[in-house]
Amino acid sequence: MKALLIPMLAVAALPLAGCGSTQALKPAAGQSLPVTPYGAPQQPVVADLLTPSVQARPQRTGEVLRSSQKREPDPFDLPPR
């Protein structure tokens, strides 16, 4: 039963592999981009709206912990009652 199920799932998933669009994104017909934000010099384009901000996706630092630091005692680390 399992030997038959795996090929059936693979065949069922094959059409879904071609669903990705390679065209540039555009607003829907009859719609426009959001209004220009206050203080912005120009209206943002689609690529600007799709790029996450630094707060949404912060960059990692290359700094590696080189030496261990002793933890300070936590006065709120109490045993369970």
C-alpha positions in Angstrom: 0.0 0.0 0.0 2.8 2.4 0.9 4.7 1.5 -2.2 1.8 2.6 -4.3 1.0 5.8 -2.3 4.4 7.5 -2.7 4.4 7.4 -6.5 0.7 8.6 -6.6 1.7 11.6 -4.4 4.6 12.4 -6.6 2.4 12.4 -9.7 -0.2 14.5 -7.9 2.4 17.1 -6.9 4.0 17.4 -10.3 1.5 19.9 -11.7 2.0 22.1 -8.7 5.7 22.5 -9.5 4.8 24.6 -12.5 2.6 27.1 -10.7 5.2 29.7 -10.0 5.0 32.9 -12.0 8.1 34.3 -13.5 6.6 37.7 -14.5 7.0 40.9 -12.5 4.3 41.6 -10.0 1.8 44.4 -10.8 -1.2 45.7 -9.0 -4.5 44.0 -9.9 -6.6 45.4 -12.7 -8.4 48.6 -11.6 -6.1 48.9 -8.5 -3.2 51.1 -7.9 -0.2 51.1 -5.6 -0.6 52.5 -2.1 -0.4 56.2 -1.6 3.0 57.9 -1.2 4.0 57.7 2.5 4.3 61.0 4.3 7.8 62.5 3.8 8.8 60.1 1.1 10.3 61.7 -2.0 8.4 59.4 -4.4 5.8 56.6 -4.5 7.4 53.2 -3.7 7.6 50.7 -6.5 6.6 47.0 -6.1 10.2 45.9 -5.5 10.5 48.4 -2.6 7.2 47.1 -1.1 8.3 43.5 -1.3 11.8 44.1 0.3 11.6 43.5 4.1 12.9 46.2 6.4 16.0 45.8 8.6 13.6 45.4 11.6 11.7 42.6 9.8 14.8 40.6 8.8 17.8 41.7 10.9 21.3 40.8 9.7 23.4 38.4 11.7 26.6 39.7 13.1 29.8 37.9 12.3 31.0 38.0 15.9 31.5 34.6 17.5 31.5 34.1 21.2 35.2 33.7 22.0 35.2 33.4 25.7 32.5 32.2 28.1 31.2 34.6 30.6 30.0 33.5 34.1 26.3 34.0 34.6 25.2 36.3 37.3 22.9 34.6 39.9 19.2 35.2 39.1 17.3 36.2 42.3 14.0 35.2 40.6 15.2 31.6 39.7 13.2 29.9 42.4 12.4 26.2 42.7 8.8 25.2 41.8 6.3 24.9 44.7 
